Amino acid sequence: MTSRFLHVTLVFGVFALTAAGGTPPFSFSTRTDLTTISSVAVVSADFNGDHVADLAVLGAGSVQIYLGKGNRRFAAPMLVPLGGQPNSYIGLCVADINNDGKPDLVVSGSKTLIFFGNGDGTFTAGPTLSTGGLPVVAADFNLDGNQDLAIDTGNQIEVLLGNGKGGFSAPTVLSSASGCLAVGDFNSDGKPDVIGCGLNSVSVFLGNGDGTFSAAINSAIPSSAIYATVGDLNGDGKLDVAAVANYENGSNPRLGSVYVLYGNGDGTFQPTLQVHTNIGPVFSVGIGDLNGDGLPDLVAAGLGGLPGAPYVGSLV
């Protein structure tokens, strides 16, 4: 199969969340490219316990484990074969599923596969769950100290409670015509909540702390989102959401649409702010302090773009 490139550090667009105008004073002087079989998802954790970040890349028929050597260098990949159809798995997350202190891998697609980390960068195949889907996230939804899973099956979100040994309960269904999936505490009660995306809306399911959830609290967005992430973007101590749709208002393929929803602290949000980029379609968005000024920034990843450098600007 023809190799593709996974750009480990590649910023398509950055938006500094600050009231100050002008271009944020930062740049990226280095970029590390890893040649992979293919790549549809990537996560980072310390898989071999050497306190250096490693990478797991989900590609065609395998998860490729790149052990970090420091200074942006990685060892040749070790493969964790998935079996089945090569392109049938597209979701990946890291969590300690069996409570042994070592990061495990959860791969979702036509089914959901668990791989237990051995602590040296290798993995042992664990259980296979019949519930499958696209994105998968892990959190302790019933506060029993064990990691649980939420899986977007394409037309709903299913929550499976873990027993700390690799087993899971029958799923609880959260009704959402989902296209995105994220976890956070949106009402500051110490219980994880779940976010999904419905038709032209972001849906928040407030967790009750026992593995059950409230009915969806829906907030309108200009067009249906395909990806969402959470963080405190305006520094008020309340979680916010950054979401993306493929196209600007669902119609313009040349503008990737980034939606910012400031949280009210109760599962609802202020009216959506829309951030324009010169790349598109946009597929994901991340939150982090990229220039060390103490303020969270947004990174939008997409394909193509208008002539010239990727857009860098301020969200005022």
ROKEPA-21388 format. One record per residue (C-alpha): residue number from 1; residue in one letter; x, y, z. Coordinates in steps of 0.1 Angstrom, whole numbers. Layout:
+-------+------+-------+-------+-------+
! marpa ! rogu !    px !    py !    pz !
+-------+------+-------+-------+-------+
!   NUM !    A !     X !     Y !     Z !
...
+-------+------+-------+-------+-------+
***
This chain:
+-------+------+-------+-------+-------+
! marpa ! rogu !    px !    py !    pz !
+-------+------+-------+-------+-------+
!     1 !    M !     0 !     0 !     0 !
!     2 !    T !    13 !    35 !    -8 !
!     3 !    S !    26 !    53 !    23 !
!     4 !    R !    11 !    85 !    34 !
!     5 !    F !    25 !   112 !    57 !
!     6 !    L !    12 !   119 !    92 !
!     7 !    H !    22 !   154 !   101 !
!     8 !    V !    28 !   152 !   138 !
!     9 !    T !    33 !   189 !   142 !
!    10 !    L !    15 !   207 !   115 !
!    11 !    V !    -7 !   237 !   122 !
!    12 !    F !   -32 !   247 !    96 !
!    13 !    G !   -48 !   276 !   114 !
!    14 !    V !   -44 !   292 !   148 !
!    15 !    F !   -67 !   317 !   166 !
!    16 !    A !   -55 !   333 !   198 !
!    17 !    L !   -85 !   339 !   221 !
!    18 !    T !   -76 !   373 !   233 !
!    19 !    A !   -92 !   408 !   231 !
!    20 !    A !   -59 !   422 !   218 !
!    21 !    G !   -59 !   427 !   180 !
!    22 !    G !   -31 !   418 !   157 !
!    23 !    T !   -13 !   386 !   148 !
!    24 !    P !    -2 !   365 !   178 !
!    25 !    P !    36 !   366 !   182 !
!    26 !    F !    45 !   330 !   176 !
!    27 !    S !    56 !   307 !   149 !
!    28 !    F !    65 !   270 !   144 !
!    29 !    S !   102 !   266 !   134 !
!    30 !    T !   102 !   228 !   133 !
!    31 !    R !    80 !   201 !   120 !
!    32 !    T !    83 !   163 !   123 !
!    33 !    D !    69 !   140 !    97 !
!    34 !    L !    64 !   103 !   102 !
!    35 !    T !    59 !    80 !    73 !
!    36 !    T !    29 !    57 !    81 !
!    37 !    I !    10 !    30 !    63 !
!    38 !    S !   -20 !    54 !    65 !
!    39 !    S !   -34 !    75 !    93 !
!    40 !    V !   -70 !    82 !   104 !
!    41 !    A !   -64 !    89 !   141 !
!    42 !    V !   -35 !    96 !   165 !
!    43 !    V !   -32 !    97 !   203 !
!    44 !    S !    -2 !   102 !   226 !
!    45 !    A !     7 !    86 !   259 !
!    46 !    D !    38 !    71 !   276 !
!    47 !    F !    34 !    35 !   265 !
!    48 !    N !    67 !    22 !   278 !
!    49 !    G !    71 !    41 !   311 !
!    50 !    D !   102 !    61 !   302 !
!    51 !    H !    85 !    95 !   308 !
!    52 !    V !    88 !   104 !   271 !
!    53 !    A !    57 !   108 !   251 !
!    54 !    D !    49 !    81 !   225 !
!    55 !    L !    24 !    80 !   196 !
!    56 !    A !    -2 !    55 !   185 !
!    57 !    V !   -14 !    60 !   149 !
!    58 !    L !   -45 !    42 !   137 !
!    59 !    G !   -41 !    32 !   100 !
!    60 !    A !   -51 !     5 !    76 !
!    61 !    G !   -55 !   -27 !    95 !
!    62 !    S !   -32 !   -18 !   124 !
!    63 !    V !   -22 !     6 !   152 !
!    64 !    Q !    13 !    18 !   147 !
!    65 !    I !    32 !    25 !   180 !
!    66 !    Y !    60 !    50 !   177 !
!    67 !    L !    81 !    51 !   209 !
!    68 !    G !    95 !    85 !   216 !
!    69 !    K !   132 !    91 !   220 !
!    70 !    G !   130 !   127 !   229 !
!    71 !    N !   138 !   158 !   208 !
!    72 !    R !   110 !   149 !   184 !
!    73 !    R !   126 !   116 !   175 !
!    74 !    F !   108 !    83 !   174 !
!    75 !    A !   118 !    46 !   170 !
!    76 !    A !   106 !    26 !   140 !
!    77 !    P !    69 !    16 !   145 !
!    78 !    M !    57 !   -15 !   161 !
!    79 !    L !    24 !   -28 !   147 !
!    80 !    V !    -6 !   -39 !   166 !
!    81 !    P !   -27 !   -58 !   140 !
!    82 !    L !   -65 !   -53 !   141 !
!    83 !    G !   -77 !   -80 !   117 !
!    84 !    G !  -110 !   -76 !    97 !
!    85 !    Q !  -114 !   -51 !    69 !
!    86 !    P !   -84 !   -27 !    67 !
!    87 !    N !  -105 !     4 !    67 !
!    88 !    S !  -132 !    -7 !    91 !
!    89 !    Y !  -116 !    10 !   122 !
!    90 !    I !  -114 !    48 !   125 !
!    91 !    G !  -118 !    57 !   162 !
!    92 !    L !   -89 !    56 !   188 !
!    93 !    C !   -85 !    65 !   224 !
!    94 !    V !   -62 !    58 !   253 !
!    95 !    A !   -74 !    48 !   288 !
!    96 !    D !   -63 !    24 !   316 !
!    97 !    I !   -91 !    -1 !   311 !
!    98 !    N !   -79 !   -28 !   334 !
!    99 !    N !   -65 !    -6 !   362 !
!   100 !    D !   -29 !   -18 !   361 !
!   101 !    G !   -14 !    16 !   357 !
!   102 !    K !    -5 !    11 !   321 !
!   103 !    P !   -22 !    29 !   292 !
!   104 !    D !   -44 !     7 !   270 !
!   105 !    L !   -58 !    13 !   236 !
!   106 !    V !   -95 !    13 !   225 !
!   107 !    V !  -101 !    10 !   188 !
!   108 !    S !  -136 !    15 !   174 !
!   109 !    G !  -152 !     9 !   140 !
!   110 !    S !  -172 !   -21 !   129 !
!   111 !    K !  -166 !   -34 !   164 !
!   112 !    T !  -147 !   -21 !   194 !
!   113 !    L !  -114 !   -37 !   202 !
!   114 !    I !   -95 !   -34 !   235 !
!   115 !    F !   -57 !   -38 !   237 !
!   116 !    F !   -40 !   -40 !   271 !
!   117 !    G !    -7 !   -22 !   274 !
!   118 !    N !    22 !   -44 !   287 !
!   119 !    G !    41 !   -13 !   298 !
!   120 !    D !    69 !   -17 !   273 !
!   121 !    G !    52 !    -4 !   242 !
!   122 !    T !    37 !   -37 !   232 !
!   123 !    F !     1 !   -47 !   236 !
!   124 !    T !   -20 !   -78 !   242 !
!   125 !    A !   -54 !   -83 !   226 !
!   126 !    G !   -82 !   -80 !   250 !
!   127 !    P !  -120 !   -83 !   246 !
!   128 !    T !  -139 !   -74 !   215 !
!   129 !    L !  -171 !   -55 !   220 !
!   130 !    S !  -200 !   -59 !   196 !
!   131 !    T !  -209 !   -22 !   199 !
!   132 !    G !  -190 !    -3 !   172 !
!   133 !    G !  -189 !    32 !   159 !
!   134 !    L !  -169 !    62 !   149 !
!   135 !    P !  -154 !    83 !   177 !
!   136 !    V !  -148 !    66 !   211 !
!   137 !    V !  -140 !    84 !   244 !
!   138 !    A !  -133 !    71 !   279 !
!   139 !    A !  -143 !    85 !   313 !
!   140 !    D !  -155 !    73 !   347 !
!   141 !    F !  -192 !    80 !   342 !
!   142 !    N !  -204 !    62 !   374 !
!   143 !    L !  -176 !    73 !   396 !
!   144 !    D !  -165 !    38 !   407 !
!   145 !    G !  -129 !    42 !   398 !
!   146 !    N !  -131 !    23 !   365 !
!   147 !    Q !  -129 !    37 !   330 !
!   148 !    D !  -161 !    36 !   310 !
!   149 !    L !  -166 !    41 !   273 !
!   150 !    A !  -189 !    63 !   251 !
!   151 !    I !  -191 !    53 !   215 !
!   152 !    D !  -207 !    73 !   186 !
!   153 !    T !  -225 !    46 !   166 !
!   154 !    G !  -235 !    71 !   138 !
!   155 !    N !  -271 !    77 !   149 !
!   156 !    Q !  -268 !    76 !   187 !
!   157 !    I !  -243 !    75 !   215 !
!   158 !    E !  -239 !    44 !   236 !
!   159 !    V !  -223 !    44 !   270 !
!   160 !    L !  -207 !    12 !   284 !
!   161 !    L !  -197 !     9 !   320 !
!   162 !    G !  -164 !    -8 !   327 !
!   163 !    N !  -157 !   -33 !   355 !
!   164 !    G !  -120 !   -24 !   357 !
!   165 !    K !  -110 !   -58 !   343 !
!   166 !    G !  -118 !   -52 !   306 !
!   167 !    G !  -154 !   -61 !   307 !
!   168 !    F !  -183 !   -37 !   300 !
!   169 !    S !  -220 !   -36 !   307 !
!   170 !    A !  -248 !   -36 !   282 !
!   171 !    P !  -249 !    -1 !   266 !
!   172 !    T !  -271 !    28 !   277 !
!   173 !    V !  -283 !    47 !   247 !
!   174 !    L !  -282 !    85 !   245 !
!   175 !    S !  -304 !    97 !   216 !
!   176 !    S !  -285 !   120 !   193 !
!   177 !    A !  -280 !   121 !   156 !
!   178 !    S !  -244 !   123 !   164 !
!   179 !    G !  -215 !   134 !   143 !
!   180 !    C !  -191 !   143 !   172 !
!   181 !    L !  -183 !   131 !   206 !
!   182 !    A !  -166 !   147 !   236 !
!   183 !    V !  -166 !   145 !   274 !
!   184 !    G !  -164 !   172 !   301 !
!   185 !    D !  -180 !   185 !   333 !
!   186 !    F !  -203 !   213 !   319 !
!   187 !    N !  -222 !   221 !   352 !
!   188 !    S !  -192 !   218 !   376 !
!   189 !    D !  -208 !   190 !   397 !
!   190 !    G !  -178 !   167 !   395 !
!   191 !    K !  -197 !   142 !   372 !
!   192 !    P !  -186 !   137 !   336 !
!   193 !    D !  -210 !   148 !   309 !
!   194 !    V !  -212 !   138 !   273 !
!   195 !    I !  -215 !   160 !   242 !
!   196 !    G !  -229 !   149 !   208 !
!   197 !    C !  -239 !   167 !   177 !
!   198 !    G !  -274 !   166 !   163 !
!   199 !    L !  -289 !   183 !   133 !
!   200 !    N !  -276 !   219 !   134 !
!   201 !    S !  -271 !   215 !   172 !
!   202 !    V !  -247 !   206 !   199 !
!   203 !    S !  -263 !   183 !   225 !
!   204 !    V !  -251 !   181 !   261 !
!   205 !    F !  -261 !   151 !   283 !
!   206 !    L !  -255 !   159 !   319 !
!   207 !    G !  -241 !   129 !   339 !
!   208 !    N !  -259 !   118 !   371 !
!   209 !    G !  -227 !   102 !   384 !
!   210 !    D !  -242 !    67 !   382 !
!   211 !    G !  -238 !    60 !   345 !
!   212 !    T !  -271 !    76 !   336 !
!   213 !    F !  -276 !   110 !   320 !
!   214 !    S !  -302 !   137 !   316 !
!   215 !    A !  -322 !   143 !   285 !
!   216 !    A !  -303 !   162 !   258 !
!   217 !    I !  -298 !   200 !   262 !
!   218 !    N !  -296 !   213 !   226 !
!   219 !    S !  -279 !   245 !   215 !
!   220 !    A !  -282 !   257 !   179 !
!   221 !    I !  -252 !   260 !   156 !
!   222 !    P !  -253 !   273 !   120 !
!   223 !    S !  -248 !   238 !   104 !
!   224 !    S !  -242 !   203 !   117 !
!   225 !    A !  -208 !   196 !   132 !
!   226 !    I !  -186 !   167 !   126 !
!   227 !    Y !  -161 !   172 !   154 !
!   228 !    A !  -160 !   189 !   188 !
!   229 !    T !  -135 !   194 !   216 !
!   230 !    V !  -138 !   211 !   250 !
!   231 !    G !  -119 !   236 !   271 !
!   232 !    D !  -122 !   269 !   290 !
!   233 !    L !  -117 !   293 !   262 !
!   234 !    N !  -126 !   326 !   279 !
!   235 !    G !  -111 !   319 !   313 !
!   236 !    D !  -144 !   321 !   333 !
!   237 !    G !  -140 !   286 !   349 !
!   238 !    K !  -168 !   271 !   327 !
!   239 !    L !  -162 !   246 !   299 !
!   240 !    D !  -167 !   258 !   264 !
!   241 !    V !  -170 !   239 !   231 !
!   242 !    A !  -151 !   243 !   198 !
!   243 !    A !  -168 !   224 !   170 !
!   244 !    V !  -163 !   222 !   133 !
!   245 !    A !  -184 !   216 !   102 !
!   246 !    N !  -170 !   205 !    69 !
!   247 !    Y !  -183 !   235 !    51 !
!   248 !    E !  -192 !   271 !    59 !
!   249 !    N !  -229 !   269 !    68 !
!   250 !    G !  -229 !   236 !    51 !
!   251 !    S !  -224 !   251 !    16 !
!   252 !    N !  -191 !   266 !     9 !
!   253 !    P !  -162 !   241 !     5 !
!   254 !    R !  -135 !   268 !     5 !
!   255 !    L !  -142 !   280 !    40 !
!   256 !    G !  -138 !   257 !    70 !
!   257 !    S !  -163 !   266 !    97 !
!   258 !    V !  -152 !   267 !   133 !
!   259 !    Y !  -179 !   272 !   159 !
!   260 !    V !  -171 !   285 !   194 !
!   261 !    L !  -198 !   281 !   221 !
!   262 !    Y !  -191 !   298 !   255 !
!   263 !    G !  -206 !   277 !   283 !
!   264 !    N !  -230 !   291 !   309 !
!   265 !    G !  -220 !   265 !   335 !
!   266 !    D !  -253 !   246 !   333 !
!   267 !    G !  -250 !   227 !   300 !
!   268 !    T !  -263 !   256 !   279 !
!   269 !    F !  -242 !   280 !   258 !
!   270 !    Q !  -242 !   315 !   246 !
!   271 !    P !  -250 !   322 !   210 !
!   272 !    T !  -225 !   306 !   186 !
!   273 !    L !  -194 !   325 !   174 !
!   274 !    Q !  -182 !   316 !   140 !
!   275 !    V !  -145 !   317 !   131 !
!   276 !    H !  -135 !   317 !    95 !
!   277 !    T !  -104 !   301 !    81 !
!   278 !    N !   -89 !   299 !    46 !
!   279 !    I !   -87 !   262 !    47 !
!   280 !    G !  -114 !   237 !    40 !
!   281 !    P !  -129 !   213 !    44 !
!   282 !    V !  -120 !   213 !    81 !
!   283 !    F !  -120 !   180 !    99 !
!   284 !    S !  -109 !   186 !   135 !
!   285 !    V !  -100 !   213 !   160 !
!   286 !    G !   -78 !   213 !   190 !
!   287 !    I !   -73 !   236 !   221 !
!   288 !    G !   -40 !   244 !   237 !
!   289 !    D !   -17 !   273 !   247 !
!   290 !    L !     5 !   273 !   216 !
!   291 !    N !    25 !   305 !   222 !
!   292 !    G !    30 !   304 !   260 !
!   293 !    D !    10 !   335 !   268 !
!   294 !    G !   -14 !   317 !   292 !
!   295 !    L !   -43 !   320 !   268 !
!   296 !    P !   -59 !   290 !   250 !
!   297 !    D !   -56 !   289 !   212 !
!   298 !    L !   -74 !   269 !   186 !
!   299 !    V !   -58 !   247 !   159 !
!   300 !    A !   -80 !   237 !   130 !
!   301 !    A !   -69 !   209 !   107 !
!   302 !    G !   -82 !   205 !    72 !
!   303 !    L !   -73 !   199 !    35 !
!   304 !    G !   -63 !   224 !     9 !
!   305 !    G !   -66 !   261 !    13 !
!   306 !    L !   -66 !   294 !    -5 !
!   307 !    P !   -33 !   306 !   -20 !
!   308 !    G !    -8 !   318 !     6 !
!   309 !    A !     1 !   308 !    41 !
!   310 !    P !   -24 !   293 !    65 !
!   311 !    Y !   -44 !   320 !    83 !
!   312 !    V !   -32 !   331 !   116 !
!   313 !    G !   -53 !   357 !   134 !
!   314 !    S !   -71 !   367 !   166 !
!   315 !    L !  -106 !   359 !   177 !
!   316 !    V !  -117 !   392 !   193 !
+-------+------+-------+-------+-------+
***
